[in-house]
């Protein structure tokens, strides 16, 4: 499932700082490296939003 700009649920969760949703999505096996229409990843969304806890979860996931 993707939004109008190609964002995935992981993009949205990380961009809102929702650590539990990020963890749940990663446990389901979503690809953390998918880029949206603007070539942004979920990690970049987390960093841009100042959600470093989400960024660390994404980094720790490999």
N, CA, C and O atoms as CSV, one atom per row, in Angstrom:
chain,resi,resn,atom,element,x,y,z
A,1,UNK,N,N,0.853,-1.174,0.000
A,1,UNK,CA,C,0.000,0.000,0.000
A,1,UNK,C,C,0.895,1.232,0.000
A,1,UNK,O,O,1.844,1.333,0.777
A,2,UNK,N,N,0.574,2.155,-0.881
A,2,UNK,CA,C,1.349,3.396,-0.967
A,2,UNK,C,C,0.418,4.592,-1.046
A,2,UNK,O,O,-0.688,4.516,-1.582
A,3,UNK,N,N,0.896,5.691,-0.500
A,3,UNK,CA,C,0.151,6.939,-0.563
A,3,UNK,C,C,0.374,7.626,-1.898
A,3,UNK,O,O,1.071,7.087,-2.757
A,4,UNK,N,N,-0.202,8.801,-2.089
A,4,UNK,CA,C,-0.106,9.506,-3.362
A,4,UNK,C,C,1.317,9.904,-3.752
A,4,UNK,O,O,1.595,10.113,-4.933
A,5,UNK,N,N,2.203,10.010,-2.794
A,5,UNK,CA,C,3.601,10.339,-3.089
A,5,UNK,C,C,4.518,9.132,-2.962
A,5,UNK,O,O,5.737,9.273,-2.860
A,6,UNK,N,N,3.927,7.956,-2.968
A,6,UNK,CA,C,4.707,6.731,-2.914
A,6,UNK,C,C,5.135,6.323,-1.525
A,6,UNK,O,O,5.943,5.407,-1.370
A,7,UNK,N,N,4.606,6.989,-0.507
A,7,UNK,CA,C,5.004,6.662,0.856
A,7,UNK,C,C,4.320,5.379,1.320
A,7,UNK,O,O,3.162,5.107,1.003
A,8,UNK,N,N,5.075,4.617,2.072
A,8,UNK,CA,C,4.582,3.359,2.627
A,8,UNK,C,C,4.124,3.593,4.067
A,8,UNK,O,O,4.383,4.658,4.628
A,9,UNK,N,N,3.452,2.623,4.667
A,9,UNK,CA,C,3.114,2.764,6.082
A,9,UNK,C,C,4.350,3.007,6.958
A,9,UNK,O,O,4.267,3.712,7.964
A,10,UNK,N,N,5.488,2.430,6.579
A,10,UNK,CA,C,6.711,2.651,7.352
A,10,UNK,C,C,7.174,4.101,7.236
A,10,UNK,O,O,7.637,4.684,8.217
A,11,UNK,N,N,7.053,4.686,6.048
A,11,UNK,CA,C,7.372,6.106,5.880
A,11,UNK,C,C,6.522,6.953,6.826
A,11,UNK,O,O,7.029,7.844,7.507
A,12,UNK,N,N,5.239,6.662,6.854
A,12,UNK,CA,C,4.308,7.451,7.667
A,12,UNK,C,C,4.607,7.279,9.152
A,12,UNK,O,O,4.690,8.258,9.893
A,13,UNK,N,N,4.769,6.031,9.582
A,13,UNK,CA,C,5.031,5.764,11.003
A,13,UNK,C,C,6.323,6.429,11.462
A,13,UNK,O,O,6.361,7.036,12.532
A,14,UNK,N,N,7.371,6.320,10.671
A,14,UNK,CA,C,8.649,6.909,11.075
A,14,UNK,C,C,8.597,8.424,11.031
A,14,UNK,O,O,9.238,9.090,11.844
A,15,UNK,N,N,7.844,8.976,10.095
A,15,UNK,CA,C,7.711,10.419,9.986
A,15,UNK,C,C,6.846,11.035,11.071
A,15,UNK,O,O,6.838,12.252,11.254
A,16,UNK,N,N,6.115,10.186,11.792
A,16,UNK,CA,C,5.283,10.655,12.906
A,16,UNK,C,C,5.884,10.276,14.256
A,16,UNK,O,O,5.335,10.616,15.303
A,17,UNK,N,N,7.010,9.573,14.227
A,17,UNK,CA,C,7.672,9.190,15.471
A,17,UNK,C,C,7.009,8.052,16.208
A,17,UNK,O,O,7.145,7.941,17.426
A,18,UNK,N,N,6.295,7.206,15.495
A,18,UNK,CA,C,5.562,6.105,16.120
A,18,UNK,C,C,6.462,4.864,16.193
A,18,UNK,O,O,6.452,4.019,15.298
A,19,UNK,N,N,7.227,4.778,17.261
A,19,UNK,CA,C,8.210,3.703,17.423
A,19,UNK,C,C,7.552,2.328,17.412
A,19,UNK,O,O,8.058,1.408,16.769
A,20,UNK,N,N,6.445,2.176,18.104
A,20,UNK,CA,C,5.803,0.856,18.168
A,20,UNK,C,C,5.321,0.410,16.798
A,20,UNK,O,O,5.419,-0.773,16.471
A,21,UNK,N,N,4.802,1.328,15.989
A,21,UNK,CA,C,4.367,0.968,14.637
A,21,UNK,C,C,5.564,0.623,13.762
A,21,UNK,O,O,5.502,-0.318,12.971
A,22,UNK,N,N,6.650,1.373,13.898
A,22,UNK,CA,C,7.865,1.079,13.129
A,22,UNK,C,C,8.361,-0.322,13.466
A,22,UNK,O,O,8.681,-1.101,12.569
A,23,UNK,N,N,8.427,-0.645,14.755
A,23,UNK,CA,C,8.876,-1.980,15.170
A,23,UNK,C,C,7.956,-3.066,14.629
A,23,UNK,O,O,8.428,-4.090,14.137
A,24,UNK,N,N,6.649,-2.849,14.717
A,24,UNK,CA,C,5.685,-3.846,14.245
A,24,UNK,C,C,5.818,-4.069,12.745
A,24,UNK,O,O,5.790,-5.210,12.284
A,25,UNK,N,N,5.962,-3.005,11.989
A,25,UNK,CA,C,6.098,-3.133,10.538
A,25,UNK,C,C,7.388,-3.862,10.170
A,25,UNK,O,O,7.396,-4.699,9.267
A,26,UNK,N,N,8.471,-3.548,10.864
A,26,UNK,CA,C,9.734,-4.235,10.596
A,26,UNK,C,C,9.636,-5.719,10.940
A,26,UNK,O,O,10.186,-6.559,10.229
A,27,UNK,N,N,8.942,-6.041,12.023
A,27,UNK,CA,C,8.755,-7.447,12.399
A,27,UNK,C,C,7.934,-8.201,11.359
A,27,UNK,O,O,8.084,-9.412,11.199
A,28,UNK,N,N,7.068,-7.482,10.653
A,28,UNK,CA,C,6.277,-8.098,9.584
A,28,UNK,C,C,7.090,-8.285,8.306
A,28,UNK,O,O,6.639,-8.933,7.362
A,29,UNK,N,N,8.288,-7.711,8.287
A,29,UNK,CA,C,9.178,-7.927,7.156
A,29,UNK,C,C,9.120,-6.884,6.056
A,29,UNK,O,O,9.546,-7.151,4.933
A,30,UNK,N,N,8.599,-5.695,6.357
A,30,UNK,CA,C,8.571,-4.666,5.318
A,30,UNK,C,C,9.994,-4.244,4.964
A,30,UNK,O,O,10.908,-4.353,5.782
A,31,UNK,N,N,10.164,-3.768,3.754
A,31,UNK,CA,C,11.464,-3.313,3.271
A,31,UNK,C,C,11.707,-1.898,3.787
A,31,UNK,O,O,10.991,-0.969,3.413
A,32,UNK,N,N,12.702,-1.731,4.635
A,32,UNK,CA,C,12.971,-0.425,5.236
A,32,UNK,C,C,13.674,0.528,4.279
A,32,UNK,O,O,13.793,1.717,4.574
A,33,UNK,N,N,14.138,0.029,3.145
A,33,UNK,CA,C,14.900,0.853,2.213
A,33,UNK,C,C,14.089,1.359,1.027
A,33,UNK,O,O,14.652,1.951,0.106
A,34,UNK,N,N,12.783,1.140,1.033
A,34,UNK,CA,C,11.929,1.616,-0.053
A,34,UNK,C,C,11.941,3.138,-0.068
A,34,UNK,O,O,11.891,3.784,0.979
A,35,UNK,N,N,12.008,3.699,-1.269
A,35,UNK,CA,C,11.998,5.151,-1.417
A,35,UNK,C,C,10.630,5.614,-1.907
A,35,UNK,O,O,9.949,4.916,-2.658
A,36,UNK,N,N,10.249,6.803,-1.465
A,36,UNK,CA,C,9.005,7.387,-1.952
A,36,UNK,C,C,9.273,8.119,-3.270
A,36,UNK,O,O,10.365,8.025,-3.831
A,37,UNK,N,N,8.293,8.827,-3.741
A,37,UNK,CA,C,8.394,9.554,-5.006
A,37,UNK,C,C,9.571,10.534,-5.026
A,37,UNK,O,O,10.139,10.817,-6.081
A,38,UNK,N,N,9.922,11.040,-3.860
A,38,UNK,CA,C,11.003,12.020,-3.750
A,38,UNK,C,C,12.328,11.385,-3.335
A,38,UNK,O,O,13.281,12.072,-2.967
A,39,UNK,N,N,12.361,10.050,-3.406
A,39,UNK,CA,C,13.550,9.248,-3.109
A,39,UNK,C,C,13.943,9.288,-1.637
A,39,UNK,O,O,15.110,9.102,-1.293
A,40,UNK,N,N,12.958,9.533,-0.769
A,40,UNK,CA,C,13.203,9.519,0.671
A,40,UNK,C,C,12.865,8.146,1.235
A,40,UNK,O,O,11.923,7.487,0.798
A,41,UNK,N,N,13.652,7.738,2.209
A,41,UNK,CA,C,13.392,6.487,2.917
A,41,UNK,C,C,12.710,6.793,4.249
A,41,UNK,O,O,12.610,7.949,4.659
A,42,UNK,N,N,12.250,5.754,4.906
A,42,UNK,CA,C,11.650,5.916,6.231
A,42,UNK,C,C,12.680,6.492,7.205
A,42,UNK,O,O,12.334,7.303,8.064
A,43,UNK,N,N,13.927,6.081,7.076
A,43,UNK,CA,C,14.996,6.610,7.932
A,43,UNK,C,C,15.117,8.123,7.765
A,43,UNK,O,O,15.226,8.857,8.747
A,44,UNK,N,N,15.097,8.578,6.524
A,44,UNK,CA,C,15.195,10.014,6.277
A,44,UNK,C,C,13.997,10.759,6.866
A,44,UNK,O,O,14.149,11.858,7.399
A,45,UNK,N,N,12.819,10.169,6.772
A,45,UNK,CA,C,11.635,10.795,7.369
A,45,UNK,C,C,11.803,10.935,8.877
A,45,UNK,O,O,11.464,11.968,9.453
A,46,UNK,N,N,12.323,9.899,9.506
A,46,UNK,CA,C,12.532,9.940,10.954
A,46,UNK,C,C,13.533,11.034,11.329
A,46,UNK,O,O,13.284,11.811,12.251
A,47,UNK,N,N,14.644,11.099,10.632
A,47,UNK,CA,C,15.671,12.109,10.907
A,47,UNK,C,C,15.124,13.509,10.665
A,47,UNK,O,O,15.313,14.405,11.488
A,48,UNK,N,N,14.447,13.697,9.536
A,48,UNK,CA,C,13.910,15.019,9.204
A,48,UNK,C,C,12.887,15.493,10.231
A,48,UNK,O,O,12.761,16.692,10.480
A,49,UNK,N,N,12.164,14.558,10.822
A,49,UNK,CA,C,11.176,14.916,11.830
A,49,UNK,C,C,11.747,15.030,13.230
A,49,UNK,O,O,11.046,15.427,14.161
A,50,UNK,N,N,13.018,14.682,13.382
A,50,UNK,CA,C,13.640,14.725,14.701
A,50,UNK,C,C,13.293,13.527,15.568
A,50,UNK,O,O,13.440,13.574,16.789
A,51,UNK,N,N,12.833,12.452,14.935
A,51,UNK,CA,C,12.441,11.247,15.668
A,51,UNK,C,C,13.604,10.254,15.676
A,51,UNK,O,O,13.584,9.237,14.983
A,52,UNK,N,N,14.600,10.576,16.467
A,52,UNK,CA,C,15.833,9.792,16.479
A,52,UNK,C,C,15.629,8.402,17.064
A,52,UNK,O,O,16.378,7.479,16.743
A,53,UNK,N,N,14.626,8.245,17.916
A,53,UNK,CA,C,14.325,6.914,18.434
A,53,UNK,C,C,13.858,6.005,17.300
A,53,UNK,O,O,14.236,4.835,17.251
A,54,UNK,N,N,13.047,6.527,16.398
A,54,UNK,CA,C,12.623,5.740,15.232
A,54,UNK,C,C,13.810,5.469,14.310
A,54,UNK,O,O,13.958,4.365,13.785
A,55,UNK,N,N,14.643,6.471,14.121
A,55,UNK,CA,C,15.821,6.303,13.275
A,55,UNK,C,C,16.720,5.206,13.824
A,55,UNK,O,O,17.245,4.395,13.061
A,56,UNK,N,N,16.902,5.172,15.132
A,56,UNK,CA,C,17.735,4.137,15.746
A,56,UNK,C,C,17.135,2.751,15.575
A,56,UNK,O,O,17.866,1.785,15.355
A,57,UNK,N,N,15.821,2.637,15.672
A,57,UNK,CA,C,15.163,1.344,15.445
A,57,UNK,C,C,15.435,0.880,14.018
A,57,UNK,O,O,15.738,-0.291,13.789
A,58,UNK,N,N,15.327,1.791,13.068
A,58,UNK,CA,C,15.581,1.442,11.668
A,58,UNK,C,C,17.043,1.036,11.462
A,58,UNK,O,O,17.324,0.078,10.742
A,59,UNK,N,N,17.962,1.752,12.084
A,59,UNK,CA,C,19.382,1.401,11.974
A,59,UNK,C,C,19.676,0.049,12.608
A,59,UNK,O,O,20.425,-0.754,12.053
A,60,UNK,N,N,19.087,-0.199,13.764
A,60,UNK,CA,C,19.317,-1.458,14.467
A,60,UNK,C,C,18.757,-2.652,13.713
A,60,UNK,O,O,19.187,-3.787,13.918
A,61,UNK,N,N,17.797,-2.388,12.841
A,61,UNK,CA,C,17.162,-3.479,12.094
A,61,UNK,C,C,18.057,-3.998,10.971
A,61,UNK,O,O,17.759,-5.028,10.366
A,62,UNK,N,N,19.129,-3.306,10.694
A,62,UNK,CA,C,20.060,-3.789,9.681
A,62,UNK,C,C,19.860,-3.099,8.432
A,62,UNK,O,O,20.558,-3.375,7.456
